[in-house]
Amino acid sequence: MKYIVLINDTVNELHHGCSRVMNNIYHLVGRYGYSIRSSSVNADWSLSEEIKSDIVGAELVVVNGEGTIHHDAYFARKILEVGKFCQLYNVKSFLINSTIQEMEYDGFFECMRSFDGIYVREYLSKEYLSNIGVKSTVVPDMTFYNSTGPSKVRSGVSTTCSVYESLTFSLAEISISNGFEFTNIHYEGLPRGSYSSGERSLSVVRSFLNRCLRHIRGYKMIPKKLIFRNKLTRVLKKLKVFEFNNHVSYQEHLSKKELVICGRYHAMCMSIANRVPVLALESNSFKVSGLISDIGLNKRRIVSESQLYELNGDFRFEYTSEELSKLDSYVSNAKKSIDDMFEEIFY
């Protein structure tokens, strides 16, 4: 069977956004009659003779950029080098589903020019590449390829975790203060085939929030056991944490909320795809503000950590009719854009 090589396969992240992205990539590649041989996220493909051999014999190579290619990150540089390797053996390569920001190391331009096609998730990335003479096409994040659909009945507010542990802890505290629920985008530690639908026990969430305690003021001055007993126990007993074992259940749950406060980019994508109002915090790149801008949503939906602490029970953040119109257009065009991208790759 014909195969392609996929670089930066993020399925092992145990992350609902990454899982949705990978499921969609595997589905769309399979539609063209190809199987996939992959190199996992944070793995150096250049050190694997098996992967290099697979690349040499592949029909083509796809690099899933996702949220990796920014600020001269080490693994960002490694995955971009695959384009030059592919050129050496006349194997076509494509960089897809990417946010690209502040990549200034020597050789970046040469690596980008080695790809046969580049597809970025937002116009900020396209503009960044255009400024250095590299062409790219904007295609929405792969999570927008499918959705569970808008829910007719919505209630409650959900907050999410964040890539930043300190912000995760703040979101947990805000959830307690306002009576919000807290959803974890990771699904590690859950029994296979099950998910929680109410308050979690201390033992399940303990390791997740325990890491956040490092950022509590005065942590170094207070013994760890005392911090754990007093702070963590207090937080976990009051925090309603929801976890799910697959991205479909996760998105269905978010679709029933009146508002989702997003510390995670993919939680924002899934909420927006279901027309759920969002407040979003910037992540480790401009992917959040880029998405808000591309859709045309009000910039007030991007909030700071300090603004979250000012929330009260009277706030309302429904979409305006203008926002809904722009959102509908973006979401409805996303699937076609993704289909067109794969058609161009496998043409």
C-alpha positions in Angstrom: 0.0 0.0 0.0 1.2 3.5 -0.8 2.2 5.6 2.2 3.1 9.0 3.3 5.3 10.1 6.2 3.8 12.4 8.8 6.2 14.4 10.9 5.2 15.8 14.3 2.4 13.4 15.0 0.9 14.7 18.3 -1.5 11.9 19.1 0.6 10.8 22.1 0.0 14.1 23.8 -3.2 12.8 25.3 -4.8 16.1 24.4 -8.3 16.5 22.9 -7.2 19.1 20.4 -4.2 17.1 19.2 -6.4 14.0 19.0 -9.0 15.8 16.8 -6.2 17.2 14.5 -4.6 13.8 14.1 -7.9 11.9 13.6 -8.8 14.4 10.8 -5.4 14.1 9.2 -5.5 10.3 9.2 -9.1 10.4 7.9 -8.3 12.7 5.0 -5.0 11.0 4.0 -6.8 7.6 4.0 -9.5 9.1 1.7 -6.8 9.3 -1.0 -5.7 5.6 -0.5 -2.5 6.2 1.5 -1.4 4.8 4.8 0.7 6.8 7.2 4.1 6.2 8.8 4.8 8.8 11.5 7.3 10.5 13.7 5.9 11.6 17.0 6.0 15.1 18.5 9.3 16.0 20.2 11.0 13.1 18.4 14.0 14.0 16.3 13.3 12.3 12.9 16.9 12.9 11.8 18.2 10.5 14.4 15.9 7.6 13.2 17.2 5.6 10.4 13.8 3.9 10.1 12.0 7.3 9.6 14.7 8.5 7.1 14.3 5.3 5.2 10.5 5.7 5.2 10.9 9.3 3.9 13.1 8.2 1.0 10.5 5.7 -0.1 7.4 7.8 0.6 5.0 9.3 -1.9 5.2 12.5 0.0 5.9 14.0 3.5 3.5 16.0 5.6 4.7 18.1 8.5 2.1 19.0 11.1 3.3 22.4 12.3 0.5 22.9 14.9 1.7 25.1 17.8 5.4 24.1 17.5 7.0 26.6 15.1 7.6 29.8 17.1 10.4 31.6 19.0 13.2 29.5 17.5 12.1 26.4 19.5 14.5 23.5 19.2 12.0 21.0 17.8 10.6 23.6 15.5 14.0 23.8 13.8 14.3 20.0 13.7 10.9 19.4 12.0 11.6 22.2 9.4 14.8 20.5 8.3 12.8 17.6 6.9 12.0 19.7 3.8 15.7 19.9 2.8 16.1 16.2 3.4 13.1 15.5 1.1 14.5 17.7 -1.6 17.7 15.6 -1.7 15.6 12.5 -2.6 13.0 14.3 -4.8 10.2 13.6 -2.3 7.6 16.3 -2.1 7.0 17.8 1.3 4.2 20.0 2.7 4.0 22.0 5.9 0.4 22.2 7.1 -1.7 23.4 10.1 1.0 25.8 11.3 1.4 29.0 13.3 4.7 30.6 12.5 6.1 33.3 14.7 9.6 34.8 15.5 11.7 32.1 13.8 14.9 34.1 13.2 17.7 31.5 13.3 20.1 31.1 10.5 18.7 28.7 7.9 15.0 29.3 8.6 14.4 30.9 5.2 16.2 28.1 3.4 14.2 25.5 5.2 10.9 27.2 4.4 11.8 27.5 0.7 12.4 23.8 0.6 8.7 22.8 1.1 6.5 22.3 -1.9 3.6 23.9 -0.1 3.0 25.8 3.1 -0.4 26.1 4.8 -0.7 28.4 7.9 -3.6 28.7 10.3 -3.9 32.5 10.5 -3.1 35.6 8.4 -0.5 36.8 11.0 1.6 33.8 10.1 1.1 34.4 6.4 2.1 38.0 6.8 5.2 37.0 8.8 6.3 34.6 6.0 5.4 37.1 3.3 7.8 39.7 4.9 10.7 37.3 4.2 9.6 36.3 0.7 7.9 33.0 1.5 4.5 32.2 0.0 1.9 30.4 2.1 -1.9 29.7 2.1 -4.2 30.3 5.1 -6.3 27.3 6.0 -8.1 27.1 9.4 -6.9 24.8 12.1 -7.7 21.1 11.4 -10.1 21.0 14.4 -12.6 23.0 12.3 -13.0 20.2 9.9 -15.9 18.8 12.0 -18.0 19.7 14.9 -20.8 18.3 17.0 -23.0 21.2 16.1 -24.6 24.0 18.1 -26.7 22.9 21.2 -30.2 24.3 21.5 -30.0 24.3 25.3 -27.0 25.9 27.0 -26.3 26.6 30.7 -23.3 27.4 32.9 -19.8 28.6 32.3 -16.7 26.4 31.9 -13.1 27.4 32.3 -10.2 25.3 30.8 -6.6 24.6 31.8 -3.7 26.4 30.1 -0.3 25.6 28.7 1.0 27.8 31.5 0.7 26.1 34.9 0.4 29.4 36.8 -2.5 30.4 34.6 -4.1 27.0 35.1 -4.1 27.6 38.8 -5.6 31.1 38.4 -8.4 29.7 36.2 -9.1 27.1 38.8 -9.3 29.8 41.5 -11.6 31.8 39.3 -13.8 28.8 38.7 -14.2 28.4 42.5 -14.9 32.0 43.1 -17.6 32.3 40.5 -19.1 28.8 40.7 -17.8 27.8 37.2 -16.9 24.3 36.2 -13.3 23.4 35.1 -12.6 21.3 32.1 -9.2 19.6 31.4 -8.2 19.3 27.8 -5.9 16.4 28.6 -7.3 12.9 29.2 -4.4 11.2 31.0 -5.2 9.1 34.1 -8.8 8.3 33.0 -9.9 4.7 32.9 -10.4 3.4 29.4 -13.9 3.9 28.2 -15.0 6.1 31.0 -15.3 9.8 31.9 -16.3 11.8 34.9 -19.5 13.8 34.8 -19.2 15.5 38.2 -16.8 16.4 40.9 -13.5 14.6 40.7 -11.8 13.0 43.7 -8.5 14.4 45.1 -6.5 11.5 43.7 -7.4 12.1 40.1 -6.6 15.7 39.8 -3.9 15.9 42.4 -0.9 15.5 40.1 -2.4 18.0 37.6 -2.8 20.9 40.0 0.1 20.0 42.3 2.5 21.2 39.5 0.7 24.6 39.6 1.6 25.0 43.3 5.1 25.8 42.4 3.8 29.2 41.3 1.9 30.1 44.4 3.4 33.1 46.2 5.6 32.1 49.0 5.9 28.5 47.9 9.7 28.3 48.6 9.2 29.6 52.1 6.6 27.1 53.1 7.2 23.3 53.4 5.8 21.4 50.5 3.6 19.2 52.7 2.0 22.2 54.3 1.3 23.8 50.9 -0.2 20.5 49.6 -2.4 20.0 52.7 -3.7 23.5 53.1 -3.8 25.0 49.5 -4.3 22.0 47.2 -6.8 20.2 49.4 -8.9 23.4 49.7 -8.8 24.1 46.0 -9.6 20.5 44.9 -12.5 20.0 47.3 -14.2 23.0 45.9 -13.3 22.6 42.2 -15.7 20.9 39.9 -13.4 19.2 37.3 -14.8 17.6 34.2 -12.6 15.2 32.1 -13.5 13.1 29.0 -11.8 10.3 27.3 -12.3 11.5 23.7 -12.5 14.7 21.8 -16.2 14.2 20.7 -17.4 14.0 24.3 -15.2 17.0 25.2 -16.6 19.2 22.4 -20.2 18.0 23.0 -19.8 19.1 26.6 -18.4 22.5 25.7 -21.2 23.0 23.1 -23.8 23.1 26.0 -22.1 26.0 27.8 -23.3 29.6 27.8 -19.6 30.7 27.9 -16.2 29.0 27.8 -13.2 30.8 29.2 -10.4 29.4 27.2 -6.8 29.0 28.4 -6.3 26.5 25.5 -6.3 27.3 21.8 -8.1 24.1 20.8 -10.8 24.6 23.4 -11.4 27.9 21.8 -11.5 26.4 18.3 -14.0 23.7 19.4 -16.2 26.2 21.2 -16.2 28.6 18.3 -17.0 25.8 15.9 -20.2 25.2 17.9 -21.0 29.0 18.1 -20.4 29.0 21.9 -19.3 32.4 23.2 -15.7 32.6 24.3 -13.3 34.6 26.3 -9.7 33.7 25.5 -6.3 34.2 27.0 -3.3 34.6 24.8 -1.1 31.5 24.6 2.6 31.0 23.8 2.2 32.5 20.3 -0.2 34.8 18.5 -2.5 31.9 17.4 -5.3 33.1 19.7 -5.4 36.7 18.6 -4.8 35.6 15.1 -7.9 33.4 15.1 -10.1 36.1 16.7 -8.9 38.6 14.1 -9.4 36.2 11.1 -13.0 35.5 12.1 -13.7 39.2 12.9 -14.8 38.7 16.4 -14.6 41.6 18.9 -11.1 42.0 20.3 -12.7 42.3 23.8 -12.9 38.5 23.7 -9.2 38.4 24.4 -8.7 39.0 28.1 -5.9 39.2 30.6 -5.5 37.1 33.7 -6.2 40.2 35.9 -9.4 40.9 34.0 -10.7 37.4 34.8 -10.4 38.1 38.5 -12.8 41.0 38.0 -15.6 38.8 36.6 -18.9 38.6 38.5 -22.1 36.8 38.1 -23.8 39.6 36.1 -21.5 39.5 33.0 -22.9 38.5 29.6 -20.8 37.8 26.6 -23.2 36.5 23.9 -22.2 37.0 20.3 -23.6 40.0 18.5 -25.5 39.3 15.3 -22.5 40.7 13.3 -20.1 38.3 15.1 -22.4 35.4 14.5 -22.6 36.2 10.8 -18.8 36.3 10.5 -18.4 33.2 12.6 -20.9 31.2 10.5 -19.0 32.2 7.4 -15.6 31.3 8.8 -16.7 27.9 10.2 -18.7 27.0 7.0 -15.7 27.8 4.8 -13.2 26.0 7.0 -14.1 22.5 5.9 -13.9 23.4 2.2 -10.5 25.1 2.8 -9.2 22.0 4.4 -10.6 19.7 1.7 -9.0 22.0 -0.9 -5.6 21.8 0.9 -5.5 18.0 0.8 -6.7 18.0 -2.8 -3.7 20.3 -3.7 -1.3 18.0 -1.7 -2.5 14.8 -3.4 -3.1 16.3 -6.8 
